[in-house]
Amino acid sequence: MAHFDVFNGDADGILALLQLRKHHPLNAKKITGIKRDIALLKRCDAVKGDSVTVLDVSMEKNLITLNAMLDLGVSVFYADHHKSGDIPQSPLLDAHIDLDANTCTSLIVDAYLQGEYRLWAIAAAYGDNMIARADRLGSELGLSLGECAYLRELGTLINYNGYGASTDDLHYHPEDLFELLMAYESPFDLMEDKSSPYYQLKQAYDEDMSMAKCLSPHFSDDTVTVYILPNKPTSRRVSGVFGNELANRVPQKAHLVLTLNSDKTYTVSLRAPLNNKQGADIICSAFPTGGGRAGAAGINQLQFGSLDTLVMKTSEYYRR
């Protein structure tokens, strides 16, 4: 019998799996990729009697494969906070799905493990831009402002590493980053180790973000601001974290961050207003290759000619 760990390559997916594997170590085949690579179950060749853990990957986008696995006799543990579609009713499926806009997969796993590795869950929540929720959890643990600030930075850096057109754009392959992080008992241990991924990613992040911060908006009104980033690996790496920073800076507005692609399309990251964390998934799902969750969503390939429509739909949605 074999086991497979299938997880999103961002902070939420990596740190959700880290919590589970610290609690219950398993020799598992790992399946992951860039943050936008969400059809991960198709790469899993589990057979009858095998088991699969799926974390931070939309059930709706993998429903056909999931049903086929269950029919085959594969047992599946599934935790996620994205659109689920109709959750299969099977004794082989242990589903932990919570679509609340103020939670993430690592917090779902944290609840499942009764807070056993909460520091890691807090870092993940910060990385997924659940700032208020993470602040509250940190305060409940008695963490200082400085400790919370560090966990926020660490979560942001791990999340930043997940963005790219392919794993070649990333500083660490998500599987490699997971293995490196597993070696640390506490997230604070990375700060003590000058050779840790924290310091490597921090330097790269600061360099990449300096480019984005020099850009002027492509469009802005009272509901949405739009930025267009050039076709460079730097742009692809910062697109998500730059959108989070903009959302935190101006919480009453939505933010669209588009990155030019070589095939004359845009890759889109949409952040709903932090004061109104809903609708991003609805807007993006109206376009081919679009999807996500209520507070943050994206479109993998938006045609150039559809940009004005996207901006109009976003502005109209949040003007209501």
N, C-alpha and C positions, 0 to 999 in steps of 0.2 A: 504494500500500500504506500502510495506517494502523497506528499502534501505540497500544495502550491500557495505562495503568498503573492497576491495580485494587488498592487497599490499604486496610487497616483504618485508621481515623482516630485510633488511639492512638499512644503513643510507639513501640511495636514496629513497627507498619506504616509510620509516617511515616519513621522512621530507617532501616528496611530499604531503603525506596525511595531515601532520600537517599544511602545508600552506593552503590547501583547506578547512580544517575544522575550522581553525581560521577565514577564510574569510566567510565560509558558514557552520555554525554548523549544524550537523544532528545527530539524534539518529539512528545510523547504527549498524548492526551486522558486526563485523570485522572478516575477514578471512586472516590469515597470517601464517608464519612459518619460518623455517630456510631459509637462503639466497638461497640455492639450491632447495628449495621446490617451483617449479614454475608452476606446474599443479594445481594452486589454484582454478581456476574457477569450477573445478569438484566438489569442496566442497560447492559451492554456490547453494542453492535450491530456487532461485528466480522464481517467477511465473508471469503470465501476469499482467501487470500494475506495477510491481516492478521496481526499478532502481538499477543500479550497477555502482560503480566506481572502475576501475582497474588501478593500478599504478605499474610501474616498473616490469611488468611480460610479458614475450615474447608472443605476439599475435600469432605467428606461432605455439607455443607449446600448445596453448589453442583454436585454431581456430575452431575445431569441436564443442566444448562446446559453444563458442561465437556465432557461427551461429545458434545453437539450441536455445540459449537464444533469439536472435533477432527474429527468426521464431515464438517463443512463445509469443512475444509481450513485452519483457523486454527492457527498455532503458538503454544504456551503455555509460558511459564516460570513454574513454580509453587513457591513456598517457603512453608512453614508448619509449625506445631508443634501444631495442633489435630487432632481426630479426622479421619482421611482417608477412611474407608471403603475400598472396593476401588479402588486406584489404577489408572486406565485404562492399558492397554498400547498405546501409540501412538508412532510415530516423531516425531510432532509435539509430544509432551509431554516437557518437561525438568523432572522433578519432584525437588524437594529437600525431603523430608518427614522430620522427626525428632520423634517423640512423647515424647522424654525429658522428664520433669518439670522438669529443670534446664536447659532450653534455651529459646530463643525465636527468632522469625523473624530478628531482626537478627543474632543469633549464627550462625544458619545462613548468612545472607548474608555475614557476616564470614569464615566458613570458606571460602565459595565464592570470595571476593576475597582470600583469604590475608592477612587482617588489614590491608588497605590503609587502611581508615578505622575502625580499632578504637576510637578514642575515642568516636565516635558509637555504635558497637555497645555499648560499656560503658554509656553513658548510657541506651540502650534497655533493656538488661538490668536496670539499676536500676529503670527505670520499670515493667518487667514483674514487679518484686519478686523478681528473681533475685539477691538481695543477695550471697550467698556466692560465686556464680559471678562476679559483677561485681567483687567485692573481690579475688578471686584474679587476674582478668585485669588489674586495675589495678596490683596488686603486681608482676605479671610485667613490666609496662611501666615500673616504677619510679616510679609516681605517688605523691605524698605523700598522707597521710590527708586533708589539706584539699582536694586536687584530687579525690580520690575522693568526698568529701562533696559537693562542688559538682556533680559528674556525677550523683550520686544525686539531688540536689535538682532538677537540670534534667530528668532523665528522669521524675521524679515529676510535675513541673509539666506536661510535654508530655502525659503519660498522663492527668492530671487534666482537661486540656482536652478529651479525647475523650468524656467522660461527659455524657449528657443525653438527654432524650426526643426531641429533634430538634436540628438544628444551631443553632436559635435560642437554645438554652440555653447554647451554647458561647461562649467569649470569642473564639476564632478558628475559622473554618471550617477543617477539616483540610487542605484543598487550599491555602488561603491560608497556613496555618502552615508547611506543607512548603516553599512558595516562599520564605517569609521565612527559614527556616533554611538553605536552599540557598545563600543569599548569604554565609554565614559559612564560612570555611575550616575552623575548628576550633570545637568546642563552647565552648572557653574564650574565644573572641572575643565571645560573647554577654555575658559578664560585663563586658567592657571597654566595651560599648556600652550606655549608660544608657537608650536608647530601644528596646532589643531586647525580643523576646517574653519573655525570661527575667524581666525586671523587671515587666512587665505581668502575667504569670501569677502571679508570686510574691505580689504584693499581693492579687490576687483569691483565690488559694489560702488565704492566711493568714486572710482575712476569712471565707471559707466554712467552713474547718475549725474556726474558733472556735465556730461553731454546733454542729457535730457533737460536739465534745469536751465540751459541756455536758450531753449526753444521758446518761441512765442505761439500763442494759440492760433489755430487755423480758423476757428469760429468760436464765438461766445455770446450767449444771451443770458437772461435771468434764470434759466433753468438748466442749461447744459454748456459745458466747455469742451472743445474738441482740439486734440493735438495730433499731428501727423509726424511720425518718426521716420527717418531715412532707412533704406534697405541695407542694414548693417547688423552683424551679430550683436553689437552693443545694444541696439534698439530692441532686438528681440528678447534680450536678457532682462531689460529694465521695464518692458511694457506693462507688466502687471504691478510691480512694486511702485512704479511711477504713478499709475492710476490710483493705487491705495494712498500714496502720499497726497495727491491732489484732493482725493475725497476727504481725507482728514483735515486738510487745510481749509477747504470750503465745503462744510458738511451739508449745506442747504441745496447744493447743485449736483446734478449728475455729471459724470466725466467719461468721455470717449477718448481712448488712446488707440490710434491706428498706426500700424507699422506697414510700410510699403514692402511688397513681395516682388520677387523677380518675374513672376508670371502675370504681372499687372493686376494684382488684387491687393486688398488690405487684409491684414490680420487685426481683429478688433478686440479690445478689452473695454467692457462697459462696467462702470461702478455706479450703482444707484446712489442717490443722496443718502448720507449716513443718517439724516433726520427722517428719511422715508425709505427704508430698506426693503423695497419691493419693486417688482416689475422688470428687472433686468433680464430675467429668463424669458419673459413674455416677449419683450422687444427683440432679443437676439434670435429666439426660436422662430420668428416670422421670416427669417432669411435662411437660405440653404447653408448648411454647415454650422448653424448657430445653436447655442444652448447654454446651460449653466444653471445658476440658482437665483433666487429672488434679489439678493444684494449685489451679486457680481456674476457677469456672464460674458460670453464672447462669441465671435464668429471667426472661423478659421480662414475662410476665403470670401471676402466681400468684393464684388465687382466694382470697379471704379465708378461706373454709372449709377450705382446704388447708394453712394455716399450721401447725397442730398436727401434721399428718402429716409435713410437711417437717422440722420440728424433731425429731420422733421418729425419722425415718429417718436424719437426720444424726447424732443422738446415738447411735443403735444402731450405725451403721456404724463410727464411730470408737471405740466401746467394745469392739469385737471384739479 
